[in-house]
Each structure stands twice: as C-alpha cells, then as structure tokens.
Amino acid sequence: MNLGPLMKPASIAVVGASQRMTRATRVVANLQRFGYSGRIFPINPKYTDVLGLPCYPDLGSTPEPADTVVVAIPAEQVPGVLRAAVESGVRGAVVLSSGFAEAGPAGQKRQAELERLAADRGLLICGPNCYGVFNIRLGAATFSADLAEPLRPGAVGLVSQSGGFSHAIGEYLMQQRAVGLSYIVSCGNQAGVTVEDYIAFLVEDDETAVVGAFVEGFKKPGTLRQAAARARALAKPIVVLKVGRSENARQAMLAHTGSLAGTPEIIEAVLRQSGIVQVSSINEMIDTLTLLAAARRHAPRAWKVGIVSGLGGECGRAADAADRAGVELPSLSAASLETMKGFMPDFANPRNPLDGTGAMYEDASLFPQLFDVMLRDEAVDVVAVNLRVNVPRPGGGAPSRSFSRAMIEALPKNPGRLVLAFSSFAGGDLDQEVIRALADAGVPFLESTETAMLALRNAREHRRFLDRPVGAPAAGPSPRARAAASGTLRSAEAMQLLREFGVPLVETIAVKDAAAAVIAADRLGYPVVLKIDSPDVAHKTDVGGVRVGCRDAGAVRAAFREMLVEVGRRAPAARLDGALVQRMIAGGRQMILGVKTDPLFGPAVLCGFGGIFVEQLRDVSLRVPPIGPADAAAMIAELRGAAILSGARGRAPADTAALAEAIVRVAALAEAHRQSLRALDINPLLVLDDGHGVVAVDWLIELA
C-alpha cells in the first residue's frame, strides 16, 4: 500500500474550513504555522477566503486535484464528499468527523460506506473520528490538534488510534524530552488505512528509526507480522502499547487451552515472537521510545548498567527496580574502587549503584571524577546518572545543570559508551536547559527509576532478538483430505490426525466391551489404564471416566463395568463408544500442549505444565505458527517451572529436546489445518527422562 499521498501530500484540500476557528480551520492554521510548502485549498461555499487563502466552493473548483482532502463536516455529509473527492482525483482523505462506527447503527452504516470507498476505489482514508496525520519534517499537518512550538523533527514515528494520546505523547516527547519525531498519526476508527499499514509505512521510511504505536485493536495481523519482519531486517525497533487486555468473560471451550489463552494472550505472543517491544504504560512507552531513539547510535555488549546518584535512598530504590526489571548491575572493577578511594569522603562506600553522597552537591570536583570512573569501568556497558531536573524555582539551586555540563564535556573522551540520565519520579515540567543540552549530546533523559529500568530491559531484549539467528521452521506433512466434520473428533480420528504429524502417542486400543478390554490389556501388557471413549466427555476425570493401574484381567473387567456405570450416571446425555485401553507409563513430567484458534490471529500453540490443575497453575507460554526449534526451546525456557524440567533434588533432567520437537509438530498441524481447527488439547503429555522422549496420553481435538 503506497501511503505517499496521505503521508507526504503535495497539496491539501480542507473541507469545512471557515472564518471561525473550527477543527478544519485549525488544520489550515497548522499548515501555515508549521511551514507547509505545498498548496492549501480551503473548501467552503460560504466564504471567498480563509486565513488569507482563496476559498473554493467545492473540490471540483480547485486549480488542481489535491493529493489529500481533510474533512471536518457533519458525519452524514462525509460519504458524499468523499465520493466527489475520488471523482476529482483525490487519493487520500483525513476524516476528522465523528459519528461513525462509534455512534450506533446509523454511524456503523456510514462507516461501512467509507470502507467500501477505500476497498473499491483505493481511497486512502485516515479515520474517521481522528486527529489526522502530521509529517513533522514537511510541516504537512493534516492534523487538528493545537500543538505547542517549537517542533523537533527526528527519528521516532508515532501512530495512535487515540487522537488525544497521539497529541499528548507526541507533544510531550518533543517539548519535554527533546526527542525528535518524524510523524504523528491518529488513525481513529480505521475505515481505510489501519494501524498496521501505518506501522509498515514507518518501518520503510528512511527518516524513521523507531516506531511507537498506541493500539486499541488490530485488524491486519498478517501485515503487522510482515512489518515486524522488515523492522528486524532493518534493525528498527517497534514499541507497542496495546490496551484492552482484560476481558469480562471469555468464550467457554471444551479444551483446557480455551480457558488458558484468549485473544489478549495470543496478541502478546504474536508481538513477542515478532520482536515487537511491548510496554504496559504510557510512561514506560515514553521512556522506551526516548532510550531507543538515542541507543541506535550505540551497541552495548551486555547492557550491564552502572548507576550514579547523589542520594543513598535512590541507590537502594534503583537496585530494587533493576532487580525487578531483570537489569544487571555489575560489581565495579577493583581498579575503579581503588581510584574512588583516593577522592571520595571517608564515610562513602563505593559500589554499584554508586552513592556520591551529599558531598557531590558541595564539592564541584567530585561528580566529574565519579562520572569519569564509571565511564572507564570495563564492567559497565551503560552509565545511568540520577538527576533531578525539574524547573528550578527563581533564585533556587540547579545542581543538575553543572552535572549535565560535566557529562557533556566527558562524553567525547568515551564515545562508545551509552549514557542516560533519569529522575527518581515523574512530575512537573523539566528544565530544558538540562534536557535539550543532554539530548543534543546524545544523552536521553528518562523520567522515573522504575520506567527507566524497564526501558533498559526493553532495549536489551530487542537487541538480543536482533542478534538471534533467523531459523526456518521445519515443514510439516501436507494435510490429508478428510470428510467434512465439525465438533469434537472421535478418539480414532484424533489419533490419526496426531500421528500424521508425528506426535508420539501412548499405545491405545479402543474396545466396546469388557471382554475386548481384557484382550487389549493382554496384548499391551499390564498394568493398563482404562478411559471412557466418548466425543461428549471433554475431561474424563470429572465424570469418573478414568481407571488407573489395572494389573490383571479381573481388574480390567471390573474397572470397565464400574466406569461405564459411573459415567452414565454423571453424564447421562453423553454418547458412550466404549473404552480406551492404554499401556500405563511410569514417571514423566505432566505437560500440556494445546492449540487455540483466534478468529483474527488464527491458531496459537500453548505449552505449559499440565495435569488436573492446569487452570490453577496457569504456567504456560504461547507462540503462533510457524514455530521452529528455537521458538519451541524459548517457550519451554520461559515457563516459571522450567527448572523442574532441568532436574531437581537428584532427579534426572527431562527430555526437553523431545518436548520442543513435539511443539514444532503440533504447530505444523495447527498451520496446516488453520481453517478448520478450533482447538486441540494434549493433556497430559508426559515428558520422560532425557533421551526417552515424550508421549501423549490424553487428547481432544475440536473442529470449527
């Protein structure tokens, strides 16, 4: 999708501009104020001029077709105006008007008209119900918010479904943090161009090095994943704040996987797997974008952080925040400690975080020496300096100004070191004499200890993602043609499907009566397990449908009869096909492998600790196909109980390589049958000792 007419318009028409300061008139004012060099055509039959520009009665009257038209008129008039725009040669439209999908059935009908125009006529529609698009470098502000000056062009592209947040985040980054922006986009209801399309554009944009997105809902997950793949190839970070994670209710599903994974978890899996940085708050987003914009010029080895503060209490807080975020604070080298003993007060205790003590504020020579030692310490990759940089009161002290000057003077001596500054908490206007000087020297300012540590973690993890090799997932078998079916597969059909994709199953024989059960048990070898065979019983233990440890023929006969009676009593409506006789497997760790299919994102594969308490433990990880061995190994490693698989209290380690292979095979099955597979459960999957593989002992497959 070529978004050029929308993002880099050569001329702009503004429908609804008037001699009053309306939303449309503000767009004209912004274009003039921010130096847009293209032609501007106010459109309103009531006026001959607006803000000193000739005003035209309609789009057909302009001297040339505009690249983009901005529309700020009553919602019911918008579809007709856009149809006329297309006929006159306009290629892009920014619809500021509200009253569409957010406004009941009538609004939804109007939105559908816009969507048809976008789909059938190729009109690039931003909105409706949005603030619009702002190309900062060109001053092309088809954007209705009243932005403060001066602007700061730069390398961060911002897209938001929320107009208010696009304005607030963009203005704050430029005005308070001195972070330069390339674009601000508010896309609203996404009748045409979606948030994923804007992300894809910004990834390819030469002026954009970091992409930030505030997202309420995705519409094109395929486009998002393609954009993320390009971002990886270009080493451009994408930072996403996705809201709306909580759900009041989730659709009940027969499979355990349905209760463990809903759309929010699947979205998180897609973002994580694609290398997209996920943040959970506006403050974390702002600090992460600020850091990534500066860090692109540096390549820290291991992101080990050295912290300098003049506050002993802050050193403790920073250490705790780093620990929570997983940021490593290495011990300083012996040479650094020895050097600092030569100039620090006797009561000081040099370590990392480094407390410069109150003497740092009294002796002007102390901070430059501390900073120099930290810059030179080979144990440290990143130097973080704690500064209080609120605007000083008239006549008050501003020690951070002298500290920042010392930092700027020292940086040329250590050009390879990433340096940042951070405050202890967010609040109040920032002293731009400090912030802008640091930003011009390549030192970002982060506004609270907690989000600073999260930003450092996010930057480190993105770097690690880029450094991981890109592995192609193993191809699975082509799906076999099978009769159309829906609902829960019978056991034999489910077993056939799992075997097609190489999922190891316990030896299992389906039987209709007690006599056949004994013959099957004799063949498999005792002890055996009996399970009810019914497409209507999802969780067999819940209705008494499992008998374990049957050691002889008599036990098998008794178990068969008792089990059918109990299941018939507890699930009287269930169809009973008999029983499954399985060879009993000793030992193994109980895991769950599952597939949950989301209507928009498709199938997601889940791995976690299984058994009857799987919903209570909720120790699971998710990925979306295709899944290769490296992805599968990462899924296992991120489980909270991963250490259990490594061997504990003298127990042999589990066969995690075989577990990873099973994950890859289930993912191949999910990808091959993505159009028909609704859910799949293997619970438990027994992971045996290292070298002995895995074996599925219970399964459930649902088709849409």
N, C-alpha and C positions, 0 to 999 in steps of 0.2 A: 504494500500500500504506500503510494507516494503522497506523503503529507505536506509536501512543499507549499502548495497554495494556502494551506492553513497555518503552517509554522513559519513560513518565510514569504508572506504575501507582498507582491509588488504594488498592489493598490487595494484599498479597503473602502467598502460602502457601509454606511451606518444607518440602518432603517430605524426611524423613531427618534432621531436626533432633533432637538428643538432649542429654543432660546431660553428654556428653563434647564436647570442642572438635573436632568434625569440620568438614569443608568446609561442610556445611549449617548447623551451629551457628554457624560464623563469619559466615555471611550474616545470621543473626538478630542476632548481636552487632554487626555493622557497621551494620545498620539502626538499632539503638538508639544506637550510639555517634555516628553522624553525623546524628542528629536527624530521621529519617524520621517524618512526621506521620500517615501512613496506618496502616491496621490490619495487624497481622502475625499470621499463623496458623501456628505450628509444627505439623507433621503427623508423628505417630509413635504407633502404638498402644501402645507400651511405657511412655509417660510421660503424666502429667497436667499437667505444666508443664515449660517450658524457659526458662531465663534470666528467670524471673518472669512468663512469659506462659502463658496456658492452652494446653495442647497437645491437639490433636484426633486421633482415630484414623484418619481418612481425609478426603479432600476433600469428600465429601458431608456431613460433620458440621459444617462451618464455618458461622457465622451468616449469611454471605453469600458468594456466589461471589467468589473473588479475581480481580483483573484478571490477575495473573501468578502462575504457580507456579514455584518453584525446585526442581529435582530433583537430589538427590545420593545416589543409591542404586545398587546393582549394575545393570549395563547391561541384563541380561536382564529386569529388572523394569520398566524405563523405558517401553517401548511401552504396556504395560497401564495404568500410572499416567496416561500422557498421554491415552489413550482415555477414562479415567474423568474426567480434567480437562475434556476437551471436553464430555462429557455434563453436567458440573456447571456449565458456563457460563464456565469459564476461557478467556481469549482469548490469553494469552501464556504462553510456557514458556521458562525458562532451564535447560538441561540441562548440569549441571556434570560429570556422569558421563562416564568414558572407556569404551572398549570397543566402538567403532562402526566407522566406515569405516577407521580406522587399525589395526584389530585382526583382519585376515584375513576369510575368507568369512562366518563367523558374525556378526562385527561389521558387515560390509557389509550383511548381511540385516537386522540391527536398524536400521541407518541408513536402509535403504530403507523400512522401516515408518514411521519418523519423517517421511521425505519425503512419503509418501502422506498421513499425517495433516495435514501442512502444506498440501499441494496440495488434498486433497479436503475438509477440514474448516475450512480457513482459520486453523489454529492458527499463531500467530507463534512460531516456535521459534528461540531463540538457542542455538547449539551444535549437537550435543553436544561434549564434550571442550573446555570453555572455562572462563573465569573469570566471564563474565556481563556485566551492564550496570550502570553507575554513573551516575545522574543527580546530578551534584555539587550543584546548587542545591537540589534537593529532598531530598538525602540518601538517595535511593532506591537503595540499594546491594544489588541482586541480584547481588552481586559477592563472590567468595570469597577474594580476596587480603587480606592484612593490611596495609592502607595506613597510612602514618605520618600523624600530625596535626601542625599543622592543615591542613585542606584550603584551597584557594584557588579559589573559583568565578571563572569568567571566560569568555573568548570562544573558546577553542580546543576543538574536538571531536576526539576521538581514537578511531579504530577499528583493531583489530588482529586478525588471525587467530591470532596467537600470544598466549596468555594471559600468559606471562612478560613479553613485551615490552609488552603493554598496561599491566601493573603498573609495570614498570621505567621506561618512558618517561613515563607519566602522573605517577607519584610524583616523578620527578626534575624534571620541568617545574615542578611546584608547590612542591616543597621546596627545590630548589637554585636554580632560575632565577626563582622568583616569577612564573611565568606561570599565569594562571588558566585553568581548564578548565570546560567545560560538561558534557561526557560522556566517560566512558571505556567502550569497548565491546570485549570479547573475544568473537569470534564462532566460533572453533574450526572445526568441520567443516562448518558452513553447511548443515545439513539443511533449514532453512526459510528464514529471513531471511539474505540474503547480504551480503557486504561492500559491494556496490554499493547495496543497499537502505539500509544504514546511512548511506552517504555521501549518498544522495539525501535522507534524513531530515535530516541535519545541515545540508545546504545550505539547506533550507527553514526550519530552526529559527531563531527570532528571537534566541535567546541565543548563537548560534554565528556567529562571523565568519570563522574559519579552520578548515579541516578537514585533519586528518592521518590517513594510512592506511598501515599496515604490511600488505602483501599478499603472500600466497604463491601464490594462483591466483584468477583471475577466473572467474565463472560467468555473468554477465549483462552483456556488453559494451554492449548497447543501453541498458540502464539507466544504466550509467556515463556514456555519451555524453550522455544526456538530463540527468543530474545536472550534468555539466560545463557544458552549455549554460545551465542555470539559474544555476549559480555565476557564469558570465560576466555574465549579466544583472544579478545581484545584487552583482557585484564582490567575490565571496568566493573567496579562493584555496583550492585543493585541493592538498595536498602528499602525494605517494605514494612510499614506498619499496617497490619490487617486487623480491622476492628470487627466486632460481631462474632467473636469466638463462642460465647456462651449460647446455649440453646435451652429453652424451657422444656423441650421434650424432643426425643428422637424416635424415629420410626422403629417400632419393635421388629426384630428379625429373629428367625429361628436360630440362626448361628450365633455363637458367642461373639464373633467378630463384630456383629452389628451393634452390640452394646459397648464394645471397646473402642470403636472407631467410627466417628461421624465425619461429616464434611470438614469441620474445622481441623481435625487431626490429619485428614488427607491433604488439605491445603498446606498445612505445616510441613508435611512430608515432601510435597512437591517443591516447596520453597527450599527446604534444607537440601534435598537431593540435587537441586539445580544450582546450589551455591549462592542463593539469594540470602542476604543478611536479614534476619527477622528481628525486629525490635518490638518492645511491648509498651512503650510510652512515647509521647511527643518529645519529652526531654531526652530520652535515650536516642531517639531518631536524630534530633538536632545535634547532639554531641557526636554521634557516629558519623553523620554526614560531614561535620566540621573536621573530625580527625581524618577521615578517608580522603577528603579533598587535599589535605596537607601531606598525608602519608604516601601519596602516589609518587612523590619525588624521592622516597627513601625505600630501602629494602632491609628492614631489621632481620637479623638471623633467627632469633628465637622469641622475640618480643618480651625479653626479660626486662623488667621495669625497675628503675631506681627513682625513689621519691625524695624530694627535699621540701621541708616545711619549717616554718619558724614556730609552730605550735605542737607541743608534745601531745596534746589530746588529738589533734588531727593525724598525727603519725599512727596512733592506735586505730582511729577510725579508718584510715586509708588501708592499713594492714588487714582489717576485718573485711572491708569492701573488696579488696583484691582477692582475699581468700574465697569469698562468696562467688565472685565472678570467675574464679579459676585463673587469675593473673599471677604470674610468678614474680616474686620479689626476691632476687638472689642475695646472698650474703656479699658484702663488699669485699674486694680483694685486700689481702694483708698490707699491700703497698699503700692503698688508699687510706686504710685505718691509721697506718703509721704517719702518713703525711698530715692527716687531720689532727692528730695529737699534737702536732707542732704549732697549730694556730688556734685550736678551739679552746674554750674555757675548761678549767679542770673539772667542773661538775658535769660536762657534756659526756654523753655515752654514744659515740658514733656507731651507727648501724643503718640498716635499710628497713623501713623509711628513716631518713636522716633528719633528726631534730636539730635545727640550727640554734634552738633556744632563743630566749628573749634577747640575747646578745646580738643576734642577727639584725635586730632593729636599731641597735645602739652603736654598733661598730660597722661603719660603712665598708670596711675592707673584708668583712667576714663572708658575706654572701658570695661575692665573686670568687673567692677561694673555694668555698664549698661547691659551687656550681662547676668550677673548673675540674675539681677532683672527680665529681660524678661523671662529667663528660668524658674523662680519660679512662674511667674504670672499664676494663675489658669484660667484666662480668655483666655489664649492663648494656642493653640494646636501645632502650628508650629512657629518656630522662623526663620525669614529670615534676613540675615545680608548683607547689601550692601557693597561690597568690589571692589576696582579697582585692578585687578590682572594682568595687562599687564606686560610683562617682563621689569623690571626697567632698565633704561639706566645706563651705567657704572658710578659709583660714586653717582648715584641718590638715593633718599629715597625709601623705600619699606615698608610703614606702614602696609600693609596688611599681611606681614609676622608675625609681632608681634601680630596683631589682630587674625590671624588664630591660632597661638600658644596658645593664651588666650582661644579661643574657644575650642580647643582640650583638654586643661587642665581642663576646666569646665565641659565637657560632662559627665565624669564618675559620677559626683555628681547628674546628672539628666538623667539617662539612657533611660527613656521612652519618652523623648521629641524628635520630629523630627526637625532637624536643617538643614538649607540650606544656601548657600551663593549665591549672584547674583551680576552681574555687571550692570551698567546703560545702557550699549550698547555693541553690538558685534563688535569686531575689534581687529586685531593684535594677535600675539602669547601670550599665557598665561604663567604666572610664575609657572612653575611646582613645585617649592619649596613650593608654597602655595597649588596648586590644588591637587597634589598627597598626601600631608600630610593630607589635609581635607578628600580626598576620602578614605584613609586608616582608618580614624577615623569614616567613615560612613556619612560624610557631602558632599552632592553633590554640584557642582558649576554650576549655570545656567547663561547664558551669556548676557541676556538683561532683563530689567524690564518687558517689555511687554510680552515676551515669558515665563518669569518666572511665571507671574501671570496666564497665560494661562495653563502652566504646572500644577500649583497648582489646578486650576479649574478641569483640566482633571483627576488628581489623585483623587480629592474629588468625582467627578461624578462616576468614576469607582468603588470607594469604596461603594457609595450609591447603585449602580447597584448590587454589590455582596450582599449587605445587604437586598435587596428587596426579598420577598418570591417568589419562582417559582410557578406560578399558571397554572394549566392545563386549556386550553380554552374549553368552552362548545362545545360539539359535535352538529353539525347541522344535519338535516334530510338527508337521502340518496337521491341523485338526482334521480328524476323520469325519466324513459325513455321517450324521446320525438322525434318527427320526426326530421330528419336532416334538419337544416336550417342554413342560413348564412345571414349576413347583419343585418339591424335594425329590431327587433321584432315588430310586430303589438302590439297595446296597450293591447289587451286582453291577448296575450301571455306573455307580460312583467309583467302584473299584476298577472297572475297565478304563474309565477316564484317567484316574490317577496313575494306573500302570502305563498308559500310553505315554505319559510324560516322565516316567522313570521314578516315581515316588515310591520308596520301599514300603510295602505293606506287610503286616504280620500274616502268617498263613491262616486263611479263613475259609471255612466251608459253611455254606447255607444249608439248613436242614428244615424239614417240615414237621417232623415228629420226634419223639424221644428215642425210638429205635435208630433212626438215621443219625441222631445226635451221638449215640454210643459208637456207631460205626465210624463217624467222623473223628471222634476223640481217639479211638484205637489207632486210626491212621496217623493223626497228628502227634500222638504221644502225650501221656499225662505229665503234669496237671494241665487242665484246659480251663478256658473262660467261656461262659455262655452269655450271649447278649440277645436281647429281643431284636427281631428283624421287622421293622415297621417304618414305612415312609412318613407316618404321622407322629412318631415319637422322636423328638429332636434330642432330648437329654435323657438318656436311658436310666441313669441312676435316680432321677427324680420320680420315676414311676415303678421302681423296683425291677428294672429290666436288665440287671447285670448280676451274674453269679460267678464268683472268682474262686479258683483253687479246687476245682472238681478233680479228685485224684483217682477215681475208678469209675467203672460203668454204672454202678448203683448210684453214686453221687451225681452223675450226669443225668440219669433218668429222673431222679427226684428233683434236681435243680430245674430241669426242663418243665416238668409239670407245675411246680410251685411258681416259677417265674411267669408262665402264661396266665395262671390264675390271678396272681397279684397285679400284673399289668392290665388284665381285663377288668379288674375291679377299680383300679386307679385311673385308667384311661379307657373308659368303656366305648368311646367313639372311634378309637384307633383301629386301623386295619392291621391285623397281625399275620405276617407271612411265615412265621415260624421263629427260628433262632439262628444266630451265627455262632459257630464253634471256632474258637481261636486257640492256637498254641499259646500258653502262658509265658510271658517274657519276664525274667527276673532282672531287677535292678533298672538302671537308666534314670535320667532326669526327665520329668514330665514337662514338655513344652507344648505350645500351641502354634500352629501355622494356619493362617486364615487369609481369605480374600474378601474385602468389602468393596462393592461397586457403587460409585457415586454417579448420579445422573449426568453431572457435568464433567467431572475429572476422570471418570472411568474407574478401572479396578485399582485397588491398593492392597499390597501384601503386608500382612501383620505377622510378627514373630514375638513370642513372649513366653513367660513361664505359665504352664497350663495346669490341668487338673480340675478338680471340682471348685477350687477357689479362685479361678482365673479372673472373675469380675471383681473380687475383693482385692486381689493383689495388684491388678492393673499395671503390671510391669511389662510393657510392650513397646515395640518400635515399629515404624511404618516406612515403606518405600513404595513408589509407583513403578510399574514395568516401563521399559525394560530394566532388569536388575542383573548386574554382573557379579562375579565373585567378590570384588572389593566392596560393593554396596552391601552384599549379604553379610560379609565379615563386619562391616561397620554397624549393621543392625544388631548383631549379637553383642558387639563391644559396648554399645550404649545402653544396654539393659542394666538396671540398677543391681540386679543379682548376677551380673556376668561372672563375678568371682566364684560363684557356686559351680559354674561350668569348668573353671580352671583347676578344680581340685581343692578341697578344703578338709582340714582335720585328718589328713592322711589318705583321703580318698583319691583314686586315680582321676585325672582330668577327663572330661567328656570329649566326645568326637565332634568338636565344633566345625571341623572341615566338612564332615558329612552333613551337619546341620546347615551350613552355608550352601552346600550343593542342593539340599532339599529346598531351601528358599529359592534358589535360582530356578529349579524345576517347577515349583508352584507358580512362580512369576511368569514363566514361559506358558504355562497352562492358562493363566489369567489373561495374558496378552492375546493368545490365540483365540480365546473364547470371550473376548471383551464385550461382544454384542449380546451374548446370551447369559453369561454367568452373573448371577445376582450375589451369591455369597458362597463361600467354601470354608469349612472348618475341619482341621485335623487336630483333634484334642482327645487324648494326648498323643503327641509324637514323642516316643521315647528316644532320648539321646544316650546311647550306650558309651562305655568307656572308650577312650581314644583308640582308634583303629578298628572298632567293631561296628561303626555305622549308626544309623538311625532306623527306626521302624515305626510306622503309623499303626495305631491300634484302634482308633475310632475316627469316623469321618462323616461329614454331612455336606452335601452339595445342593444348592438351590439354583434353579434357572428362572430367568425372568419370564 
